[in-house]
Amino acid sequence: MTIDREVLQTAKDRDGDITALCRSGQTWSPRRKADAIRDIETGSYRYHVPMKDGSKTPIHVVNGPKGKYLRTNWDKTDRNNLDDLPDCTC
């Protein structure tokens, strides 16, 4: 059984790349990018961002020119919407 984790914040490096997924108050948070990628690829955990309309936007792994990274497509653009989440506070 895959466990679903809700993401409300992200950690970013100085270039703005996502380095961790976060949800304050959760024992798994912050979850480093490499660990979250492994979680998703092995099917151990799913990560999502809750939307205002009650839907869930999945976070998925993308193979980019500089390696694997995490992203969502909640607004159907090429931008990575995880960049718009607030910074981790945990």
N, CA, C and O atoms as a DFTB+ gen file, in Angstrom:
360 C
 N C O
     1  1       0.837      -1.190       0.000
     2  2       0.000       0.000       0.000
     3  2       0.878       1.249       0.000
     4  3       1.775       1.389       0.831
     5  1       0.615       2.136      -0.924
     6  2       1.369       3.383      -1.021
     7  2       0.739       4.425      -0.103
     8  3      -0.482       4.586      -0.074
     9  1       1.566       5.115       0.630
    10  2       1.113       6.152       1.553
    11  2       1.226       7.509       0.871
    12  3       2.222       7.800       0.208
    13  1       0.205       8.332       1.038
    14  2       0.154       9.653       0.426
    15  2       0.626      10.703       1.425
    16  3       0.212      10.702       2.584
    17  1       1.507      11.609       0.959
    18  2       2.016      12.685       1.807
    19  2       1.683      14.033       1.183
    20  3       1.946      14.274       0.005
    21  1       1.100      14.900       1.995
    22  2       0.722      16.238       1.547
    23  2       1.894      17.201       1.736
    24  3       2.488      17.250       2.813
    25  1       2.224      17.954       0.713
    26  2       3.349      18.893       0.730
    27  2       2.804      20.315       0.697
    28  3       2.011      20.665      -0.177
    29  1       3.240      21.139       1.663
    30  2       2.786      22.525       1.739
    31  2       3.903      23.532       1.539
    32  3       3.644      24.704       1.265
    33  1       5.158      23.080       1.674
    34  2       6.312      23.956       1.506
    35  2       7.430      23.188       0.796
    36  3       7.404      21.960       0.714
    37  1       8.408      23.938       0.287
    38  2       9.595      23.327      -0.312
    39  2      10.837      24.074       0.153
    40  3      10.787      25.266       0.458
    41  1      11.950      23.352       0.200
    42  2      13.251      23.982       0.424
    43  2      13.893      24.150      -0.952
    44  3      13.759      23.293      -1.826
    45  1      14.587      25.263      -1.126
    46  2      15.202      25.568      -2.409
    47  2      16.654      26.000      -2.192
    48  3      16.989      26.598      -1.170
    49  1      17.506      25.688      -3.167
    50  2      18.887      26.161      -3.076
    51  2      18.980      27.579      -3.633
    52  3      17.964      28.164      -4.010
    53  1      20.171      28.126      -3.686
    54  2      20.316      29.520      -4.116
    55  2      19.940      29.741      -5.575
    56  3      19.675      30.870      -5.987
    57  1      19.917      28.648      -6.368
    58  2      19.486      28.743      -7.767
    59  2      17.978      28.565      -7.911
    60  3      17.443      28.684      -9.013
    61  1      17.288      28.280      -6.802
    62  2      15.852      28.078      -6.834
    63  2      15.433      26.640      -7.086
    64  3      14.242      26.356      -7.218
    65  1      16.404      25.722      -7.153
    66  2      16.079      24.310      -7.364
    67  2      15.516      23.703      -6.086
    68  3      15.987      24.012      -4.991
    69  1      14.519      22.849      -6.216
    70  2      13.893      22.196      -5.063
    71  2      14.876      21.204      -4.458
    72  3      15.401      20.337      -5.156
    73  1      15.125      21.335      -3.145
    74  2      16.039      20.436      -2.449
    75  2      15.331      19.554      -1.424
    76  3      15.895      18.560      -0.967
    77  1      14.089      19.913      -1.057
    78  2      13.336      19.111      -0.090
    79  2      11.856      19.457      -0.175
    80  3      11.472      20.553      -0.585
    81  1      11.036      18.484       0.226
    82  2       9.591      18.667       0.351
    83  2       9.266      18.735       1.835
    84  3       9.879      18.026       2.634
    85  1       8.309      19.578       2.216
    86  2       8.037      19.785       3.637
    87  2       6.549      19.886       3.949
    88  3       5.724      20.273       3.121
    89  1       6.262      19.522       5.174
    90  2       4.953      19.762       5.793
    91  2       5.199      19.831       7.287
    92  3       5.462      18.813       7.928
    93  1       5.113      21.022       7.838
    94  2       5.370      21.230       9.268
    95  2       4.546      20.277      10.110
    96  3       3.377      20.022       9.823
    97  1       5.175      19.754      11.158
    98  2       4.491      18.879      12.092
    99  2       4.488      17.409      11.713
   100  3       4.003      16.583      12.486
   101  1       5.014      17.057      10.550
   102  2       5.059      15.664      10.124
   103  2       6.442      15.077      10.400
   104  3       7.452      15.750      10.195
   105  1       6.492      13.848      10.857
   106  2       7.774      13.229      11.207
   107  2       8.672      13.025       9.990
   108  3       9.893      12.954      10.136
   109  1       8.097      12.930       8.803
   110  2       8.894      12.719       7.592
   111  2       9.505      14.009       7.043
   112  3      10.380      13.963       6.178
   113  1       9.054      15.137       7.533
   114  2       9.431      16.435       6.977
   115  2      10.574      17.081       7.735
   116  3      10.587      17.065       8.966
   117  1      11.545      17.657       7.014
   118  2      11.651      17.760       5.567
   119  2      12.173      16.454       4.947
   120  3      12.933      15.715       5.572
   121  1      11.755      16.194       3.732
   122  2      12.189      15.005       2.985
   123  2      13.086      15.467       1.844
   124  3      12.636      16.154       0.927
   125  1      14.355      15.085       1.908
   126  2      15.332      15.491       0.893
   127  2      14.894      15.038      -0.496
   128  3      14.227      14.014      -0.647
   129  1      15.276      15.810      -1.499
   130  2      14.887      15.543      -2.883
   131  2      15.226      14.113      -3.291
   132  3      14.368      13.415      -3.831
   133  1      16.441      13.665      -3.049
   134  2      16.853      12.314      -3.463
   135  2      15.979      11.251      -2.811
   136  3      15.626      10.261      -3.450
   137  1      15.628      11.449      -1.542
   138  2      14.778      10.484      -0.840
   139  2      13.354      10.503      -1.389
   140  3      12.739       9.449      -1.553
   141  1      12.830      11.691      -1.674
   142  2      11.481      11.793      -2.237
   143  2      11.428      11.162      -3.630
   144  3      10.451      10.496      -3.972
   145  1      12.468      11.367      -4.429
   146  2      12.524      10.743      -5.756
   147  2      12.514       9.224      -5.619
   148  3      11.788       8.540      -6.340
   149  1      13.306       8.702      -4.711
   150  2      13.325       7.253      -4.485
   151  2      11.962       6.760      -4.005
   152  3      11.481       5.722      -4.458
   153  1      11.341       7.502      -3.090
   154  2      10.005       7.139      -2.597
   155  2       9.002       7.017      -3.742
   156  3       8.240       6.053      -3.810
   157  1       9.009       7.998      -4.634
   158  2       8.061       8.019      -5.752
   159  2       8.369       6.901      -6.741
   160  3       7.465       6.193      -7.186
   161  1       9.624       6.747      -7.079
   162  2       9.993       5.742      -8.080
   163  2       9.760       4.312      -7.605
   164  3       9.433       3.439      -8.410
   165  1       9.922       4.065      -6.320
   166  2       9.695       2.716      -5.796
   167  2       8.236       2.479      -5.433
   168  3       7.838       1.348      -5.155
   169  1       7.437       3.547      -5.436
   170  2       6.030       3.417      -5.078
   171  2       5.785       3.337      -3.582
   172  3       4.680       3.004      -3.154
   173  1       6.801       3.638      -2.778
   174  2       6.652       3.611      -1.322
   175  2       5.726       4.713      -0.823
   176  3       4.902       4.493       0.065
   177  1       5.873       5.902      -1.406
   178  2       5.073       7.062      -1.029
   179  2       4.696       7.845      -2.270
   180  3       5.423       7.857      -3.263
   181  1       3.546       8.498      -2.198
   182  2       3.129       9.487      -3.190
   183  2       3.130      10.825      -2.475
   184  3       2.814      10.907      -1.288
   185  1       3.480      11.857      -3.193
   186  2       3.467      13.211      -2.659
   187  2       2.516      14.038      -3.513
   188  3       2.444      13.854      -4.728
   189  1       1.785      14.953      -2.874
   190  2       0.876      15.817      -3.612
   191  2       0.790      17.191      -2.950
   192  3       1.138      17.368      -1.782
   193  1       0.318      18.146      -3.733
   194  2       0.039      19.491      -3.239
   195  2      -1.478      19.655      -3.249
   196  3      -2.105      19.463      -4.290
   197  1      -2.084      20.007      -2.105
   198  2      -3.535      20.201      -2.075
   199  2      -3.911      21.500      -2.788
   200  3      -3.216      22.510      -2.677
   201  1      -5.010      21.452      -3.511
   202  2      -5.484      22.625      -4.238
   203  2      -6.678      23.246      -3.505
   204  3      -7.323      22.591      -2.686
   205  1      -6.956      24.485      -3.801
   206  2      -8.056      25.195      -3.137
   207  2      -9.408      24.552      -3.395
   208  3     -10.315      24.659      -2.569
   209  1      -9.551      23.881      -4.544
   210  2     -10.835      23.257      -4.876
   211  2     -10.994      21.864      -4.261
   212  3     -11.984      21.179      -4.517
   213  1     -10.009      21.445      -3.444
   214  2     -10.069      20.149      -2.785
   215  2      -9.373      19.027      -3.540
   216  3      -9.230      17.921      -3.020
   217  1      -8.941      19.307      -4.762
   218  2      -8.220      18.282      -5.529
   219  2      -6.771      18.193      -5.056
   220  3      -6.304      19.030      -4.283
   221  1      -6.081      17.182      -5.525
   222  2      -4.681      16.956      -5.175
   223  2      -3.862      16.922      -6.456
   224  3      -4.191      16.186      -7.386
   225  1      -2.796      17.715      -6.509
   226  2      -1.903      17.707      -7.662
   227  2      -0.694      16.844      -7.324
   228  3       0.052      17.165      -6.399
   229  1      -0.490      15.756      -8.058
   230  2       0.636      14.874      -7.746
   231  2       1.988      15.508      -8.063
   232  3       2.132      16.292      -9.000
   233  1       2.951      15.144      -7.259
   234  2       4.348      15.511      -7.511
   235  2       4.973      14.310      -8.204
   236  3       4.840      13.178      -7.739
   237  1       5.648      14.557      -9.308
   238  2       6.250      13.458     -10.041
   239  2       7.722      13.730     -10.334
   240  3       8.211      14.846     -10.157
   241  1       8.412      12.693     -10.784
   242  2       9.846      12.763     -11.078
   243  2      10.015      12.995     -12.574
   244  3       9.354      12.362     -13.397
   245  1      10.909      13.912     -12.904
   246  2      11.226      14.227     -14.294
   247  2      12.721      13.998     -14.502
   248  3      13.534      14.360     -13.652
   249  1      13.075      13.400     -15.629
   250  2      14.478      13.249     -16.016
   251  2      14.865      14.451     -16.859
   252  3      14.523      14.520     -18.040
   253  1      15.570      15.389     -16.266
   254  2      15.978      16.607     -16.968
   255  2      17.409      16.527     -17.450
   256  3      18.093      15.533     -17.208
   257  1      17.869      17.565     -18.128
   258  2      19.231      17.573     -18.652
   259  2      20.309      17.526     -17.563
   260  3      21.434      17.097     -17.819
   261  1      19.959      17.970     -16.343
   262  2      20.920      17.941     -15.231
   263  2      20.591      16.853     -14.218
   264  3      21.091      16.890     -13.093
   265  1      19.764      15.891     -14.593
   266  2      19.394      14.810     -13.685
   267  2      17.930      14.867     -13.306
   268  3      17.157      15.657     -13.849
   269  1      17.566      14.025     -12.373
   270  2      16.168      13.922     -11.938
   271  2      15.793      15.084     -11.025
   272  3      16.601      15.580     -10.240
   273  1      14.527      15.498     -11.161
   274  2      14.011      16.523     -10.266
   275  2      12.522      16.304     -10.043
   276  3      11.889      15.495     -10.722
   277  1      11.972      17.039      -9.079
   278  2      10.556      16.922      -8.702
   279  2       9.772      18.075      -9.297
   280  3      10.262      19.201      -9.374
   281  1       8.531      17.778      -9.724
   282  2       7.700      18.854     -10.257
   283  2       6.217      18.499     -10.186
   284  3       5.835      17.350      -9.964
   285  1       5.405      19.525     -10.381
   286  2       3.963      19.373     -10.549
   287  2       3.567      20.126     -11.809
   288  3       4.363      20.875     -12.375
   289  1       2.337      19.921     -12.237
   290  2       1.815      20.637     -13.398
   291  2       0.400      21.117     -13.121
   292  3      -0.485      20.932     -13.956
   293  1       0.166      21.731     -11.963
   294  2      -1.209      22.046     -11.621
   295  2      -1.814      23.121     -12.509
   296  3      -3.039      23.214     -12.592
   297  1      -1.015      23.930     -13.170
   298  2      -1.612      24.949     -14.034
   299  2      -1.349      24.681     -15.514
   300  3      -1.562      25.554     -16.355
   301  1      -0.888      23.478     -15.827
   302  2      -0.680      23.040     -17.220
   303  2       0.366      23.861     -17.959
   304  3       0.330      23.928     -19.188
   305  1       1.310      24.494     -17.238
   306  2       2.388      25.230     -17.898
   307  2       3.676      24.424     -17.794
   308  3       3.714      23.383     -17.138
   309  1       4.717      24.903     -18.438
   310  2       6.025      24.250     -18.365
   311  2       6.775      24.607     -17.083
   312  3       7.777      23.969     -16.759
   313  1       6.302      25.619     -16.349
   314  2       6.944      26.001     -15.090
   315  2       6.748      24.925     -14.041
   316  3       5.738      24.221     -14.042
   317  1       7.710      24.801     -13.151
   318  2       7.566      23.880     -12.027
   319  2       6.858      24.617     -10.904
   320  3       7.452      25.487     -10.266
   321  1       5.610      24.287     -10.655
   322  2       4.810      24.996      -9.663
   323  2       5.271      24.772      -8.232
   324  3       4.839      25.499      -7.337
   325  1       6.129      23.800      -7.986
   326  2       6.675      23.636      -6.630
   327  2       7.479      24.869      -6.225
   328  3       7.624      25.161      -5.038
   329  1       7.999      25.590      -7.220
   330  2       8.750      26.806      -6.929
   331  2       7.891      27.861      -6.241
   332  3       8.409      28.711      -5.518
   333  1       6.579      27.807      -6.464
   334  2       5.670      28.806      -5.905
   335  2       5.268      28.532      -4.457
   336  3       4.686      29.400      -3.807
   337  1       5.566      27.351      -3.948
   338  2       5.219      27.051      -2.548
   339  2       6.141      27.813      -1.618
   340  3       7.287      28.092      -1.972
   341  1       5.655      28.155      -0.429
   342  2       6.501      28.851       0.538
   343  2       7.672      27.985       0.990
   344  3       7.652      26.761       0.861
   345  1       8.694      28.657       1.524
   346  2       9.869      27.933       2.016
   347  2       9.535      27.124       3.256
   348  3       8.667      27.490       4.049
   349  1      10.238      26.031       3.401
   350  2      10.051      25.146       4.570
   351  2      10.301      25.931       5.855
   352  3      11.183      26.787       5.929
   353  1       9.495      25.610       6.860
   354  2       9.650      26.242       8.165
   355  2      10.040      25.233       9.238
   356  3      10.147      25.570      10.417
   357  1      10.250      24.001       8.816
   358  2      10.582      22.964       9.795
   359  2      12.052      22.605       9.734
   360  3      12.510      21.747      10.489
